[in-house]
Amino acid sequence: MATVQKDYPLVTTGISNALIDHSMGPDAFFKGWFIYATNLTTTIPGIRRQLEQAADSLELIVVVDTMPAEITGYADVVLPECTYLERYDDLRNKAERTPTLALRSPAFPPRHDSKPAWWIARELAGHLDLADYFPWQDYREVLDWQLQQIGSSLEEMERIGVKAFPRKTPLYFEAGKQVKFNTPSGRIELYSQHLAGTGHDPLPRYTPPERPPEGYFHLNYGRAAAHTFGRTINNPLLFELMPENTVWVHPAAAAKLAVGNGEYVRLKNPEGTHSNRIRVRVTQRIRPDSVFMVHGFGHTDPRQRLAHGAGADDSGLMHNVKIDPVMGGTGMRASFVTLVREEA
Amino acid sequence: MINYAMVIDTTACIGCGDCVVACKNENHVPAGLNRDWVVEETRGEYPHLHTEFRSERCNHCGHATCVTNCPTGASQYWKDTNIVLVAAEKCTGCKACIAACPYDARLIMHPQGYIDKCTFCHHRLEQGLDPACVSTCPTGCMYFGILNDPDSQISRLLRSRTHKTLLPETGNIPNVYYLV
C-alpha cells in the first residue's frame, strides 16, 4: 500500500484511484483484483477507459456481487453472492448512543446458485492451503463463539435480534475536562503540524470552486432515502417508490431553458458527453446555478429488467474530478452540465 | 366506542417510503396500487424553504362520507370503532366512495373487483400489534393508539405538541394527526 500511495503519507486506508493507477500496464504493481460489491463503473467517474486498460494488464479480475452489474462484465470470474436477507454476516457492533450488538441472520434460504461471503472465503482458503485459518464449518459457529464471550449465544440472539448494553463511557466530553486528541500537540490544531510536516498548507485556505461556463450548471448528486446507492433500483417494491431519478432545476433556470416539470431532457457536459434521458423536476429546493440528481440510475445491463435504462447516470457526466492532495479523496461535484431538450 | 387514531411527527419523517413498502407487503397490495403514500410539500423560495414529508392514508373519519355515500353498505365501520372497511363481497365497484372521499384515499380498483383502502391493519390490532407502517418506520415518527383514552401515548402527544389534520373543514373528523 505504501508503495502505491507514497504521495499520501497521512492516509492509512486504500485510495481507489491510486490502486487503479497502479493496475495498468505490463509493469503494474497489482496483478489481480478481487472486487466485492462495488460497481466500479459508476462509483469512480471516468473510469471506463482505465478499466479497459487494467482489464488488459491484470492477470485476474474476480467480482463478488449479488446481481449482474456493469462491473461483472469486466470479470474473469463472477462469484454470485446471496443477498443480505439470505446469509449470516458479522455481528453489528456499534457504540452509538446506546451500545448494541445486532445479529444479521438470513430471513430465508438463498435462491439460485448463490453463496454467502463467508462460504466463498472459506472455500477459496481451502484451495489456497489456508484452511487452517478457518477452523470451522459454518459461520454460525463463529458467531456463537463470539456471543459466548459476552455471555450471550447465537440461540439467544436468534430470539431477540438486538442486545443493548449499558453505556460505560460518557456520551459527550465532560465540561472543563482536558481531552487529548491524536495530534502532535494533543489539542485540536487549527494550524496542523501534520500538514506542515508533509509540505501542505498547514492552515488550509479557501479555494473557490470553478464557475460553470455560460449556459451550464454545477452538477450535484446525492442519495434518495428509498434506495441504497444504485443497488436497489431493480427491487420491484423500491422501484415502485422511485422508478427513475429526476434532474432538479430551479424555476428561474427552467423558465429560461423553456423546460417544464416532468419533461424528458438529456444532460450534456462540456466535453459533449450526453446522458440517458431524464425527467425535469422544477423545484425551489435547488440553487439557480446548479442542478441535482440522485446517483445510481441509468443501469445498462438488460438483465436488471426494471432498472435497465431507467433514469440517467451522473458519474458518466463527471468530466472534472478533483483529487484532494492531502488524503487522495475525490471531489465529484466540480463538473458542469447543460440540459438538452428531447425532440418530441 | 373506540376511536383509533394515528399521529405522525412530520419533523422526524425523512420520506423514505418504508411505510409504503411495509403496507404493500403486509396487505399484499397489487403492484401499481397503494393504500398509503408519502407527500413532499415545499413552501417558500430558495433559500428560505420549509419542506414537509407526510405519510398519508385513509383518515378513518369520525363522520366518513364514504360510508354515508356507499349505496350497498360495503363501506362500513368495523365493530364499534371508527375504522372504515370495505366488505369486498358487497362492493359493486361503483366508485361513489371515491367521489365522496376528500382525501383520495381509495384505490381505483382492486384486480378482484372491489375498491380497496387502508384498514389501519385491523387484523394486526386484534393481535395487539401496531399497523405495519407504524411498526416498520425506521425513524419512529409514527404512533398509533386510542384517541378517547386520555392516557394513551397519542393523546399525550397531541396535548403536548402542535398538530394539524388534513382538510378538517370538510367536517369528516379525520383521525390521522400530523405533528408540525
Interface residues (C-beta under 8 A of the other chain):
Chain A: A225 A226 P236 L237 L238 E240 L241 M242 H250 T283 Q284 R285 I286 R287 P288
Chain B: I14 G15 C16 G17 V20 V21 K24 N25 A31 G32 T42 G44 E45 Y46 P47 L49 T51
